């Protein structure tokens, strides 16, 4: 067992009050002895911040006047944690619940691997806890489509499986040390939501670090609840726009390669909108808007598809 170090858990909330309360309730059952809990409210309109303050008076609540997206909201929470002297910060979406012993394996994994930039929990579907949502993910910046997370839909890995490296983190359930945050920096707030954890992972990799998945740390996820689901218009918009921004930032190609990558991304998102979205026409409009805003380098929130998103949606 590694020495105890202080962990500051940041829950990012945008509306969905009941989800936020359930998330915080699960954190209160955590067995780690030096865990401080904070909630960053991204300008909710449903009374979430007041409900948290009333039910969990020991939780530090940061009230943002407007929705700064996942990147801006989490950055505010990270800064507050570091200002409070935390040695580690754990980032958590409000549509997740944690297992009581989720912290200890993450702290141990980072202590055992000095080249680890972050340690990510194994994430299971909340409605199907026998199925995995995230146990690592690949990212090929030369491509326009990256596929689903590793082991998506498969049975969970047992806790006995050792931590292992992966291409990119899921920032919705991730532990990072103060040292790494000071070295790698915070999230790119221009991305607003989606892709910020990919960009951060690639930045860490450029400094010789890697991201770990820790199977013994378990959380359960109501997938992309704050943005409406994995194939919602908001998800499709940001995934297309930000995916291309990050890919071209980290793997510039020639004219032909750029054309192929962009075409692959647009076609993949059109297929997602047609085949999987319950709001097909709106999702197709999201593809068009995502492509248009990418070409214009119009980042930040989308007035049509993104003013109400705080999920990282990984």
C-alpha positions as CSV (number, residue, x, y, z in Angstrom):
1,X,0.0,0.0,0.0
2,X,1.4,3.4,-1.0
3,X,1.5,6.3,1.5
4,X,-1.7,8.2,1.8
5,X,-1.8,11.4,-0.3
6,X,-4.6,14.0,-0.4
7,X,-7.1,13.6,-3.2
8,X,-9.5,16.3,-4.3
9,X,-12.5,14.9,-6.2
10,X,-14.1,17.3,-8.6
11,X,-17.7,16.6,-9.7
12,X,-18.8,18.7,-12.7
13,X,-22.5,19.4,-12.7
14,X,-24.7,21.0,-15.3
15,X,-28.4,20.5,-14.4
16,X,-29.5,16.8,-13.9
17,X,-29.7,17.5,-10.1
18,X,-30.6,14.0,-9.2
19,X,-27.6,12.5,-11.0
20,X,-25.3,15.0,-9.2
21,X,-26.7,14.1,-5.8
22,X,-26.4,10.4,-6.5
23,X,-22.8,10.9,-7.6
24,X,-21.9,12.8,-4.5
25,X,-23.7,10.2,-2.3
26,X,-21.5,7.5,-3.8
27,X,-18.4,9.6,-3.2
28,X,-19.3,9.9,0.5
29,X,-19.1,6.1,0.7
30,X,-15.5,6.1,-0.5
31,X,-13.1,4.2,1.8
32,X,-10.0,6.5,1.0
33,X,-9.0,8.3,4.2
34,X,-7.9,11.6,2.7
35,X,-10.6,12.4,0.1
36,X,-12.0,15.9,-0.2
37,X,-15.1,16.4,-2.4
38,X,-16.0,19.4,-4.5
39,X,-18.7,20.2,-6.9
40,X,-18.4,22.7,-9.8
41,X,-21.8,23.9,-11.0
42,X,-21.7,25.0,-14.6
43,X,-24.4,27.6,-14.4
44,X,-27.3,25.1,-13.8
45,X,-30.9,26.3,-14.0
46,X,-32.5,23.5,-12.0
47,X,-31.3,24.4,-8.5
48,X,-28.5,21.8,-8.5
49,X,-26.0,24.0,-6.6
50,X,-28.5,24.8,-3.9
51,X,-29.5,21.2,-3.6
52,X,-25.9,20.1,-3.2
53,X,-25.1,22.8,-0.6
54,X,-28.2,21.8,1.4
55,X,-27.7,18.0,1.3
56,X,-23.9,17.9,1.5
57,X,-22.8,20.9,3.6
58,X,-19.2,19.5,3.7
59,X,-18.8,19.6,-0.1
60,X,-17.1,22.6,-1.5
61,X,-19.4,24.1,-4.1
62,X,-18.1,26.4,-6.8
63,X,-20.9,28.2,-8.7
64,X,-20.0,29.3,-12.2
65,X,-22.2,32.1,-13.7
66,X,-22.4,30.4,-17.1
67,X,-21.7,27.0,-18.6
68,X,-18.0,26.9,-19.4
69,X,-18.3,23.3,-20.9
70,X,-16.4,20.3,-19.6
71,X,-13.0,21.9,-20.2
72,X,-13.7,25.2,-18.5
73,X,-15.7,23.7,-15.6
74,X,-13.1,21.1,-14.8
75,X,-10.3,23.6,-15.1
76,X,-12.0,25.7,-12.4
77,X,-12.3,22.6,-10.2
78,X,-8.7,21.6,-10.8
79,X,-7.5,25.1,-9.8
80,X,-9.5,25.1,-6.7
81,X,-8.1,21.7,-5.7
82,X,-4.5,22.8,-6.3
83,X,-5.1,26.0,-4.4
84,X,-6.4,23.9,-1.5
85,X,-3.1,21.9,-1.4
86,X,-4.3,18.7,-3.0
87,X,-1.6,16.3,-4.2
88,X,-4.0,14.6,-6.6
89,X,-7.2,15.7,-8.4
90,X,-9.8,13.2,-9.4
91,X,-12.2,14.3,-12.2
92,X,-15.7,12.9,-12.3
93,X,-18.7,13.5,-14.4
94,X,-22.0,14.0,-12.5
95,X,-23.6,11.1,-14.3
96,X,-21.3,8.5,-12.7
97,X,-21.3,6.7,-9.4
98,X,-18.2,5.2,-7.8
99,X,-17.5,2.0,-6.0
100,X,-16.3,2.6,-2.4
101,X,-12.7,1.5,-3.0
102,X,-12.2,3.3,-6.3
103,X,-9.5,5.7,-5.1
104,X,-6.8,3.4,-3.6
105,X,-5.9,1.5,-6.8
106,X,-5.5,4.8,-8.7
107,X,-3.2,6.3,-6.1
108,X,-1.2,3.1,-6.0
109,X,-0.9,3.0,-9.8
110,X,0.5,6.5,-10.1
111,X,2.9,5.9,-7.2
112,X,4.2,2.8,-8.9
113,X,4.7,4.4,-12.3
114,X,6.6,7.7,-12.4
115,X,6.0,8.1,-16.1
116,X,2.2,7.9,-15.8
117,X,0.4,11.1,-16.6
118,X,-3.0,9.9,-15.3
119,X,-4.8,6.9,-14.0
120,X,-8.3,6.2,-15.3
121,X,-11.0,4.1,-13.7
122,X,-12.6,1.2,-15.6
123,X,-16.1,2.5,-16.5
124,X,-19.1,0.2,-16.7
125,X,-22.6,1.0,-18.1
126,X,-24.8,2.0,-15.1
127,X,-27.8,0.2,-16.6
128,X,-25.7,-2.9,-17.6
129,X,-23.0,-3.3,-15.0
130,X,-21.9,-6.5,-16.7
131,X,-20.8,-4.5,-19.7
132,X,-17.8,-2.2,-20.1
133,X,-18.0,1.3,-21.5
134,X,-14.4,2.3,-21.1
135,X,-11.2,0.3,-20.4
136,X,-8.9,2.4,-22.6
137,X,-9.2,3.9,-26.1
138,X,-7.1,4.2,-29.1
139,X,-6.5,7.4,-31.0
140,X,-4.9,7.5,-34.5
141,X,-4.6,11.2,-35.3
142,X,-3.9,10.4,-39.0
143,X,-7.4,9.0,-39.3
144,X,-10.8,10.6,-39.2
145,X,-12.5,7.8,-37.4
146,X,-11.2,6.1,-34.3
147,X,-13.8,3.5,-33.4
148,X,-15.3,2.8,-30.0
149,X,-13.5,2.4,-26.7
150,X,-11.5,-0.7,-26.1
151,X,-13.5,-3.6,-24.7
152,X,-16.8,-1.7,-25.4
153,X,-19.7,-3.9,-24.4
154,X,-17.5,-6.7,-23.1
155,X,-17.5,-8.1,-19.6
156,X,-15.5,-6.0,-17.0
157,X,-11.9,-6.8,-16.4
158,X,-11.3,-8.4,-12.9
159,X,-9.6,-6.2,-10.3
160,X,-6.6,-8.6,-10.4
161,X,-5.6,-7.2,-13.9
162,X,-2.7,-4.9,-13.5
163,X,-2.8,-1.3,-14.7
164,X,-1.9,-0.9,-18.4
165,X,-1.2,2.0,-20.8
166,X,-3.7,3.3,-23.3
167,X,-3.6,6.0,-26.0
168,X,-6.0,8.4,-24.4
169,X,-7.7,9.1,-21.1
170,X,-11.3,9.4,-20.2
171,X,-11.3,12.6,-18.3
172,X,-14.7,11.9,-16.8
173,X,-13.1,9.4,-14.3
174,X,-9.4,10.2,-14.1
175,X,-6.8,10.8,-11.3
176,X,-4.0,13.2,-12.0
177,X,-1.2,14.4,-9.7
178,X,-0.3,18.0,-8.9
179,X,3.1,17.4,-10.5
180,X,1.7,16.3,-13.8
181,X,-0.9,19.1,-13.9
182,X,1.8,21.6,-13.4
183,X,3.9,20.0,-16.1
184,X,1.3,19.2,-18.7
185,X,-1.2,22.0,-18.0
186,X,-5.0,22.1,-18.0
187,X,-7.6,21.4,-20.7
188,X,-7.9,23.5,-23.8
189,X,-11.1,25.5,-23.1
190,X,-11.6,26.5,-26.7
191,X,-12.7,22.9,-27.3
192,X,-15.5,23.4,-24.7
193,X,-16.6,19.7,-24.6
194,X,-15.4,16.5,-26.2
195,X,-11.8,16.0,-27.4
196,X,-10.2,17.9,-24.6
197,X,-9.0,14.7,-22.9
198,X,-7.6,13.4,-26.2
199,X,-5.7,16.7,-26.7
200,X,-4.5,16.5,-23.1
201,X,-3.4,12.9,-23.5
202,X,-1.4,13.7,-26.7
203,X,0.2,16.7,-24.9
204,X,1.3,14.3,-22.1
205,X,2.6,11.8,-24.6
206,X,4.7,14.5,-26.3
207,X,6.4,14.9,-22.9
208,X,7.2,11.2,-22.6
209,X,4.3,10.3,-20.3
210,X,1.5,7.8,-20.7
211,X,-2.0,7.2,-19.5
212,X,-3.0,4.2,-17.4
213,X,-6.2,2.2,-17.1
214,X,-6.7,0.7,-13.6
215,X,-9.2,-2.1,-13.8
216,X,-9.5,-2.3,-10.0
217,X,-11.0,1.2,-9.9
218,X,-14.7,0.9,-10.9
219,X,-17.2,3.6,-11.7
220,X,-20.6,3.3,-13.4
221,X,-21.7,5.7,-16.1
222,X,-25.0,7.0,-17.5
223,X,-23.4,7.5,-20.8
224,X,-23.2,11.2,-22.0
225,X,-26.3,12.0,-20.0
226,X,-25.8,15.8,-20.0
227,X,-25.4,16.0,-23.8
228,X,-28.3,13.6,-24.6
229,X,-26.6,10.3,-25.4
230,X,-23.8,8.9,-27.5
231,X,-25.5,9.7,-30.8
232,X,-27.2,13.0,-29.8
233,X,-26.9,16.1,-32.1
234,X,-24.6,17.8,-29.5
235,X,-22.4,14.7,-29.2
236,X,-22.1,14.4,-33.0
237,X,-21.4,18.1,-33.4
238,X,-18.6,18.4,-30.9
239,X,-17.1,15.0,-31.8
240,X,-16.8,15.9,-35.4
241,X,-15.6,19.5,-34.9
242,X,-13.2,18.8,-32.1
243,X,-11.9,15.5,-33.4
244,X,-10.7,17.1,-36.5
245,X,-9.2,20.1,-34.7
246,X,-7.2,17.8,-32.4
247,X,-6.2,15.4,-35.2
248,X,-4.9,18.2,-37.4
249,X,-3.2,19.9,-34.4
250,X,-1.1,16.7,-33.6
251,X,-0.7,15.1,-37.0
252,X,-0.6,17.6,-39.9
253,X,-0.8,15.9,-43.3
254,X,-0.4,16.9,-46.9
255,X,-3.3,18.0,-49.1
256,X,-4.4,14.4,-50.0
257,X,-4.0,13.0,-46.5
258,X,-6.0,15.9,-45.0
259,X,-8.8,15.5,-47.5
260,X,-9.1,11.8,-46.8
261,X,-9.0,12.3,-43.0
262,X,-11.7,14.9,-43.2
263,X,-13.9,12.9,-45.6
264,X,-13.6,9.8,-43.3
265,X,-14.7,11.9,-40.3
266,X,-17.7,13.5,-42.0
267,X,-18.9,10.2,-43.5
268,X,-18.5,8.4,-40.2
269,X,-20.6,11.0,-38.4
270,X,-23.2,11.0,-41.1
271,X,-23.5,7.2,-40.7
272,X,-23.8,7.6,-36.9
273,X,-26.6,10.2,-37.4
274,X,-28.5,8.0,-39.8
275,X,-28.1,4.7,-38.1
276,X,-28.0,5.4,-34.4
277,X,-29.5,8.8,-33.6
278,X,-33.1,9.0,-32.4
279,X,-33.2,12.5,-33.9
280,X,-31.9,11.7,-37.3
281,X,-32.5,15.0,-39.1
282,X,-31.3,17.2,-36.2
283,X,-28.1,15.0,-36.0
284,X,-27.5,15.4,-39.7
285,X,-27.8,19.2,-39.2
286,X,-25.2,18.8,-36.4
287,X,-22.8,17.1,-38.8
288,X,-23.2,20.0,-41.2
289,X,-22.7,22.6,-38.4
290,X,-19.7,20.7,-37.0
291,X,-18.0,20.6,-40.4
292,X,-18.9,24.3,-41.0
293,X,-17.6,25.5,-37.7
294,X,-14.4,23.3,-38.0
295,X,-13.7,24.9,-41.4
296,X,-14.2,28.4,-39.9
297,X,-12.3,27.6,-36.8
298,X,-15.3,28.6,-34.8
299,X,-14.6,26.9,-31.4
300,X,-16.1,27.2,-27.9
301,X,-19.8,26.5,-27.3
302,X,-22.2,26.1,-30.2
303,X,-25.2,28.4,-30.1
304,X,-27.3,25.6,-31.7
305,X,-25.9,22.4,-30.3
306,X,-23.6,23.2,-27.4
307,X,-24.6,25.8,-24.9
308,X,-25.9,23.1,-22.6
309,X,-23.1,20.6,-22.5
310,X,-20.7,19.8,-19.6
311,X,-20.1,16.1,-20.2
312,X,-16.7,15.2,-21.6
313,X,-18.6,12.6,-23.6
314,X,-15.5,10.5,-24.1
